[in-house]
Amino acid sequence: MAAPKVLISDALSETAVAIFRDRGIDVTFEPELGKDKERLEAIIGDFDGLAIRSATKVTDKVLRAAGKLKVIGRAGIGVDNVDTKAATASGVIVMNTPFGNSITTAEHAITLMMALARQIPEANASTKAGKWEKNRFLGVELYGKTLGVIGCGNIGAIVADRAVGLKMRVVAFDPFLSPERAVEIGVEKVELDDLLRRADFITLHTPLTDKTRNILSADALKRCKAGVRIINCARGGLVDEAALAEALKSGHVAGAALDVFVVEPAKDTPLFALENVICTPHLGAATTEAQENVALQVAEQMSDYLINGAITNAVNFPSITAEEAPRLTPFIKLAEQLGSFAGQLTDVAIKAIRIEYGGEVADLNVKPMTAAAVASVLRPLLADINMVSASSVARERGIAIEEARSSAHGAYESYIKLTVKTEAYDRSVAGTVFSSGRPRIIQVRDIDMDFEVMPDMLFVRNQDRPGFIGQFGMLMGDAGVNIATFNLGRERAGGDAIAVVAVDERVSDDVLAKIASLPQVVRVRRLSF
């Protein structure tokens, strides 16, 4: 049997190359290939694995040319340069190394904060130019100042720890940070408005999602404490760059240090012209130690998969053996759907996620199902989370993961029930897998229902009063939105009811607002699967 073939198209360490060879992998090392899209497309069809950093763009076109490809390994956390959806459709496992860059990125944020506080880059340039402008560069101390951390996961917690060591007060905004975890890492958990009002420095450590995009918008920047300094080593797009430039010009924001930008490489931004801005070219992970760590990790992970079938840190598939796959796959899909359904409807901090397995499914290996469910619950706010890292990410935020098994199966041979527990409420959703292998949701908020998840859906909570269905249908018809399926359930006559509606295309904000204005509607939410 021929040895698996791996192509390395970005700069990985020679030690990583040696790991592949020592494990019996036929490795081709071309560190500049990622910049040559046409040649990559021409030769990728010969390889079983592709190891990359950020320079190589794995597009749908590349994947279509990769007839043998089984695994893509990204040395680093971000996989935004990989078309993960297309990879999944092609049966290609996408792996990353989610924790190899944490300390390095956190240290870079602390470094930028210090440089910003003492105007180090400007003072350096001035002094080297033969000037001695001692009175010009009046800085501020970090001691006793308040640092606001937006996103207190792995990297944010490390930054908080270093800041506490500098005798700073640390406040943190993170919907997934539990009060207990906040106490453990020495921060005060606050809401975003409170953080903006109090923080002398703000550092961002959250993924870029629909909910976090422009979290520091023009309006948010106005609500910040006058003289605030802002550091972003997370993702471009978390800060409205144009609004930040105006706030810096006005003096409301005293300074900013950015390692990431909306468009990279960043060559045309109003921020470059401002003296009170420090810019670095996405150096968060750029240390010898971090580059070595992630390279070695990805080489080991890819080798294990290609030789033994072991899956580690996959962003599009859980850890699972080849023998288990046929029986587990439909239940993993169900767990993903239940988690995604619950996660998209949860806007407050989560205390615990409970998954109950009933009937025959309780006798299977439930760990991949739990991982799939937890990752899907957390993904709306944590875009980089994957099924393997889900449990550790939940632990970092103090979210308890509870599993229960029951031999009882009731009306179904097997079922999975997922409950999201928050300070304000507990919400559950349950489902089963029919004999055809297709998952179905059978209960929402303890209301019996029966529907199959579709790509675009609406969740409507309404009062059980006459006229709702007619008004809703008329509104959708007037808007030209075709209803594929309509499922309605209620707690009791005249009480709360739930409608879960599948539509043929994503409903616009305007139509969503009109639905929300119907007199019987309590809440409406778009769902995407």
C-alpha positions in Angstrom: 0.0 0.0 0.0 1.4 3.4 -1.0 2.3 5.8 1.7 -0.1 8.8 2.3 1.1 11.9 0.5 1.1 15.3 2.2 1.7 18.7 0.6 3.0 21.6 2.8 2.3 24.8 0.9 3.3 27.3 3.6 6.3 27.9 5.8 6.3 25.1 8.5 9.4 24.2 10.5 11.8 21.5 9.4 10.9 19.7 12.6 7.3 19.4 11.4 8.5 18.1 8.1 10.6 15.5 9.9 7.6 14.3 11.9 5.7 13.5 8.7 8.6 11.6 7.3 9.3 9.7 10.6 5.6 8.6 10.6 5.9 7.1 7.1 4.3 10.0 5.3 5.5 11.0 1.8 5.8 14.7 2.2 6.4 17.5 -0.4 7.6 20.7 1.2 7.0 23.8 -1.0 6.6 26.8 1.4 6.0 29.4 -1.4 3.3 27.4 -3.2 0.4 29.0 -1.3 1.0 32.2 -3.2 0.7 30.4 -6.6 -3.1 29.5 -6.9 -2.9 28.1 -10.3 0.0 25.7 -9.6 -1.7 24.6 -6.3 -4.8 23.7 -8.2 -2.8 21.8 -10.8 -0.9 19.5 -8.3 -3.3 19.2 -5.3 -5.0 16.2 -6.9 -2.0 14.0 -6.1 -2.2 14.5 -2.3 -4.0 13.0 0.6 -3.2 15.8 3.0 -2.6 19.6 2.8 -0.7 21.4 5.6 -1.0 25.2 5.6 -0.7 28.4 7.5 -2.6 31.6 6.5 -1.0 32.3 3.1 -2.7 29.4 1.3 -6.3 30.0 0.3 -8.2 26.7 0.1 -11.1 27.7 -2.1 -14.0 25.6 -3.5 -12.0 25.6 -6.8 -9.0 24.1 -5.1 -11.1 21.5 -3.3 -12.8 20.5 -6.6 -9.3 19.8 -8.0 -8.4 17.8 -4.9 -9.8 14.4 -5.8 -7.8 12.4 -3.2 -7.6 15.0 -0.4 -8.7 13.6 3.0 -7.5 16.2 5.5 -6.4 19.9 5.6 -4.3 20.9 8.6 -4.1 24.5 9.6 -1.2 25.4 11.8 -3.0 28.0 13.9 -6.5 28.7 15.1 -8.2 30.6 12.3 -9.6 28.6 9.3 -11.1 31.6 7.5 -8.7 30.9 4.6 -10.4 27.5 4.1 -13.8 27.0 2.6 -14.9 24.7 5.4 -18.4 24.2 4.0 -17.0 23.0 0.6 -14.4 20.8 2.4 -17.2 19.2 4.4 -19.2 18.6 1.3 -16.2 17.0 -0.2 -15.6 14.8 2.8 -12.4 16.6 3.7 -11.5 16.9 7.4 -10.3 20.4 8.4 -8.1 20.5 11.5 -6.6 23.4 13.4 -4.5 23.9 16.4 -6.7 26.1 18.6 -4.4 26.7 21.6 -0.9 26.9 20.3 -0.9 30.7 19.8 -2.6 31.7 23.1 0.3 32.9 25.2 2.0 34.6 22.2 -1.1 36.5 21.3 -1.8 37.5 24.8 1.7 38.8 25.3 1.4 40.8 22.1 -1.7 42.5 23.4 0.1 43.4 26.7 3.1 44.7 24.7 0.9 46.9 22.6 -0.9 48.2 25.7 2.4 49.2 27.3 3.7 50.8 24.1 0.5 52.7 23.7 0.6 54.0 27.3 4.1 55.4 26.9 4.0 56.3 23.2 7.0 54.1 22.6 6.9 54.0 18.7 6.7 57.8 18.4 9.3 58.5 21.0 11.6 56.0 19.3 11.2 57.6 15.9 11.7 61.1 17.3 14.9 60.2 19.2 16.4 58.4 16.2 15.7 61.5 14.1 18.1 63.4 16.4 15.4 65.1 18.5 15.2 65.1 22.3 11.5 65.7 22.9 11.3 64.6 26.5 8.3 66.9 27.3 6.3 65.8 24.3 5.9 62.2 25.2 4.0 62.3 28.5 2.6 58.9 29.1 0.2 57.2 31.6 0.8 54.5 34.1 -1.0 51.1 33.9 -0.9 50.8 37.7 -4.4 51.3 39.1 -6.0 51.7 35.7 -9.1 49.7 34.6 -8.6 47.2 31.7 -11.8 46.2 29.9 -11.5 42.7 28.3 -14.1 42.0 25.6 -14.0 38.2 25.3 -12.6 36.3 28.2 -11.9 32.9 26.8 -8.4 31.3 26.6 -6.5 34.3 25.3 -8.6 36.9 27.2 -8.0 35.1 30.5 -4.3 35.1 29.9 -4.3 38.8 29.2 -6.4 39.4 32.4 -3.9 37.4 34.4 -1.0 39.5 33.2 -2.9 42.7 33.8 -3.8 41.7 37.4 0.0 41.1 37.8 0.5 44.7 36.7 -1.9 45.8 39.5 -4.6 46.8 37.1 -8.3 46.4 37.8 -9.9 44.1 35.2 -13.5 44.1 34.1 -14.7 41.6 31.5 -17.6 41.3 29.1 -18.3 37.8 27.9 -21.8 36.3 27.7 -20.3 32.8 28.3 -18.2 33.8 31.3 -19.7 32.5 34.5 -19.5 34.4 37.8 -17.5 31.6 39.3 -15.0 31.6 36.5 -14.7 35.4 36.7 -13.7 35.1 40.4 -11.3 32.3 39.6 -9.3 34.4 37.1 -9.6 37.6 39.1 -11.9 39.7 37.0 -15.2 41.4 37.5 -17.9 40.3 35.1 -19.8 43.3 33.7 -22.2 44.1 30.8 -20.7 45.9 27.8 -22.1 49.3 28.6 -20.5 49.2 32.1 -17.2 48.1 30.6 -17.2 51.0 28.1 -18.1 53.5 30.8 -15.4 52.4 33.2 -12.4 51.1 31.2 -9.2 53.2 30.7 -7.9 50.5 28.3 -10.0 48.1 26.2 -8.6 44.9 24.7 -10.6 42.7 22.3 -10.3 38.9 22.4 -13.5 37.6 20.8 -14.1 35.9 17.5 -15.6 37.8 14.6 -19.3 36.7 14.3 -22.5 38.4 13.2 -23.0 39.4 16.9 -19.5 40.7 17.5 -18.9 42.5 14.2 -18.3 46.2 14.9 -18.8 45.6 18.6 -16.9 48.8 19.0 -19.1 50.8 16.6 -19.4 54.6 16.4 -22.1 54.5 19.0 -20.1 52.2 21.3 -17.1 54.4 21.0 -19.1 57.4 22.1 -20.2 55.6 25.2 -16.6 54.9 26.1 -14.8 56.8 28.9 -13.1 59.9 27.5 -9.4 59.2 26.9 -9.8 55.4 26.5 -7.1 53.5 24.7 -8.0 50.5 22.5 -6.1 47.4 21.6 -7.2 44.8 19.1 -5.2 41.6 18.5 -8.2 39.4 17.8 -9.9 40.0 14.4 -10.3 42.8 12.0 -14.0 43.9 11.9 -14.5 44.0 15.6 -13.8 47.7 15.6 -15.4 50.2 13.1 -12.1 51.6 11.7 -13.6 54.8 10.2 -15.5 55.5 13.5 -12.3 54.8 15.4 -10.3 57.2 13.3 -12.9 60.0 14.0 -12.8 59.3 17.7 -9.0 59.5 17.7 -9.0 62.8 15.8 -11.5 64.3 18.3 -9.4 63.1 21.2 -12.3 61.1 22.8 -10.1 58.0 22.2 -6.6 58.8 23.3 -4.9 56.1 21.3 -5.3 52.7 19.6 -3.0 49.8 18.9 -4.1 47.4 16.1 -2.6 44.1 15.0 -5.6 43.2 12.8 -7.6 45.0 10.2 -10.8 44.6 8.2 -8.8 44.1 5.0 -5.4 42.4 5.2 -2.8 43.1 4.1 -3.8 46.6 5.3 -2.6 49.2 2.9 -5.3 51.9 2.8 -6.9 52.9 6.1 -7.3 56.3 7.7 -5.7 55.0 10.9 -2.2 55.0 9.3 -2.1 58.8 9.1 -2.7 59.3 12.9 0.2 59.6 15.3 -1.7 58.2 18.3 -2.1 54.8 16.5 0.3 51.8 16.7 -0.1 49.3 13.9 1.5 45.9 13.5 1.0 43.4 10.6 -0.9 40.6 12.3 1.9 39.6 14.6 -0.2 38.0 17.3 1.1 34.5 16.6 4.6 35.6 15.3 7.0 34.1 17.8 9.4 31.3 17.3 7.8 29.3 20.1 4.2 29.7 18.7 5.2 28.9 15.1 7.0 25.8 16.2 4.2 24.6 18.6 1.4 24.8 16.0 3.6 23.3 13.2 4.4 20.3 15.4 0.8 19.9 16.5 -0.6 19.9 13.0 2.0 17.4 11.8 1.1 15.0 14.6 -2.6 15.4 14.1 -2.5 14.9 10.3 -0.2 11.9 10.6 -2.5 10.3 13.2 -5.5 10.7 10.9 -3.9 9.5 7.7 -2.3 6.5 9.4 -4.7 5.5 12.1 -8.0 7.4 11.3 -7.8 9.3 14.6 -9.5 12.8 14.4 -8.2 15.6 16.6 -9.2 19.3 16.6 -11.4 18.9 13.6 -13.6 21.9 12.9 -16.1 20.0 10.8 -16.2 16.6 12.5 -16.0 15.1 16.0 -13.6 12.6 17.3 -14.9 9.2 16.2 -13.5 5.8 15.2 -14.2 4.2 11.8 -16.1 1.4 13.5 -18.5 3.8 15.2 -19.2 6.1 12.3 -22.1 4.3 10.6 -24.3 4.2 13.7 -23.2 7.5 15.2 -23.4 9.8 12.2 -27.2 10.4 12.1 -27.2 11.0 15.9 -24.3 13.4 15.7 -26.2 15.3 13.0 -29.2 15.4 15.3 -27.1 16.7 18.2 -25.7 19.5 16.0 -29.2 20.5 15.0 -30.5 20.6 18.6 -27.4 22.6 19.7 -27.7 25.0 16.8 -31.4 25.5 17.4 -30.9 26.2 21.1 -27.7 28.3 20.6 -29.4 30.7 18.1 -32.2 31.3 20.6 -30.0 32.0 23.6 -28.8 35.6 24.2 -27.8 35.5 27.9 -24.9 33.8 29.8 -25.1 30.1 29.9 -24.6 28.3 33.2 -24.9 24.7 32.0 -25.8 22.5 29.0 -27.5 19.2 29.8 -27.9 16.5 27.2 -30.1 13.5 28.0 -29.8 10.3 25.9 -32.8 8.0 26.0 -33.4 4.5 24.6 -31.0 2.8 22.3 -28.8 5.8 21.7 -27.9 5.8 25.4 -25.8 2.6 24.8 -23.7 4.3 22.1 -20.5 6.4 22.5 -22.2 9.7 23.3 -19.1 11.8 23.6 -19.0 12.8 19.9 -22.7 13.7 20.2 -22.2 15.8 23.3 -19.2 17.6 21.7 -21.3 18.3 18.6 -24.2 19.6 20.7 -22.0 21.9 22.9 -20.0 23.3 19.9 -23.3 24.1 18.1 -24.8 25.8 21.2 -21.7 28.0 21.6 -20.9 28.7 17.9 -23.2 31.7 17.4 -20.8 33.7 19.6 -17.6 31.6 19.3 -17.0 31.1 15.6 -13.7 29.4 15.9 -15.0 26.7 18.3 -14.9 23.1 17.1 -16.3 19.8 18.3 -13.0 18.7 19.9 -12.3 22.0 21.7 -16.0 22.5 22.8 -15.7 20.9 26.2 -12.5 22.8 27.2 -13.9 26.1 25.9 -17.0 25.5 28.0 -14.9 24.7 31.1 -12.9 27.9 30.6 -16.1 29.9 30.8 -17.4 27.9 33.7 -20.2 26.3 31.7 -21.1 22.9 33.2 -21.7 20.1 30.7 -24.1 17.4 32.0 -24.8 14.1 30.4 -27.6 11.7 31.4 -28.5 8.3 30.0 -31.8 6.5 30.3 -32.9 3.2 29.0 -36.5 4.4 28.8 -37.5 5.5 25.3 -41.2 6.3 25.4 -42.8 6.9 22.0 -39.4 6.7 20.2 -36.7 4.0 20.3 -34.1 6.7 20.8 -34.2 10.4 21.6 -31.8 13.2 22.6 -33.0 16.1 24.8 -30.8 19.2 25.1 -31.4 21.8 27.8 -29.6 25.2 28.0 -29.6 26.5 31.6 -29.2 30.2 32.3 -29.7 32.5 35.3 -33.0 33.6 33.8 -34.5 30.4 32.4 -34.0 26.8 31.3 -34.9 26.0 27.6 -35.0 22.6 26.1 -35.3 21.0 22.6 -35.5 17.3 21.8 -35.2 15.1 18.7 -34.9 11.7 17.3 -33.7 9.8 14.3 -36.2 8.0 12.2 -35.6 4.7 10.5 -34.6 6.5 7.3 -31.6 8.0 9.2 -33.1 11.5 9.0 -33.1 13.6 12.2 -36.3 15.3 13.4 -37.1 17.7 16.2 -39.9 16.4 18.3 -40.2 18.9 21.2 -39.4 22.6 21.8 -39.7 24.1 25.3 -41.5 20.9 26.3 -44.1 21.5 23.6 -44.6 18.5 21.4 -43.8 19.2 17.7 -42.5 17.2 14.7 -40.4 18.8 12.0 -37.2 18.4 10.0 -34.6 21.1 10.2 -34.2 23.1 6.9 -31.5 25.7 5.9 -33.7 28.8 6.6 -36.3 28.8 9.3 -38.2 31.2 11.6 -38.9 30.7 15.3 -42.0 32.6 16.4 -43.2 32.6 20.0 -46.8 33.9 20.0 -49.9 34.1 22.1 -52.4 31.4 21.3 -55.2 33.7 20.0 -57.3 33.5 16.9 -56.0 35.3 13.8 -52.3 34.7 14.2 -51.9 32.1 11.5 -54.0 34.1 9.0 -52.1 37.3 9.6 -48.7 35.6 9.5 -49.5 33.8 6.2 -50.9 37.0 4.6 -47.8 39.0 5.6 -45.4 36.3 4.2 -47.5 36.1 1.0 -47.4 39.9 0.6 -43.6 39.8 1.0 -43.2 37.0 -1.6 -41.8 34.6 1.0 -42.7 31.0 0.3 -43.4 28.8 3.3 -42.1 25.3 3.0 -43.4 23.9 6.2 -45.3 25.3 9.2 -45.3 23.6 12.6 -47.3 24.9 15.5 -47.6 23.8 19.1 -48.9 25.3 22.3 -48.6 24.9 26.0 -52.3 25.2 26.6 -55.3 26.9 25.1 -54.9 30.6 25.2 -51.3 30.4 26.5 -47.9 30.5 24.8 -47.6 28.9 21.4 -44.6 28.3 19.2 -44.4 28.3 15.4 -41.4 26.9 13.6 -41.5 27.8 10.0 -39.3 26.7 7.1 -39.0 29.1 4.3 -37.4 28.9 0.8 -35.0 31.8 1.4 -33.6 34.0 4.2 -36.2 36.4 5.5 -35.2 40.1 5.2 -34.8 42.4 8.3 -37.8 44.3 7.0 -40.1 41.3 6.9 -38.7 40.2 10.3 -39.7 43.5 11.8 -43.2 43.2 10.3 -43.6 39.8 11.9 -42.5 41.1 15.2 -45.1 43.9 15.0 -48.0 41.4 14.8 -50.1 41.8 18.0 -49.9 38.1 19.0 -46.1 37.8 18.5 -43.9 37.8 21.6 -40.6 37.0 19.8 -39.3 36.1 16.4 -35.9 34.9 15.4 -34.2 33.8 12.1 -32.6 30.4 12.3 -30.0 29.2 9.8 -28.7 25.6 9.5 
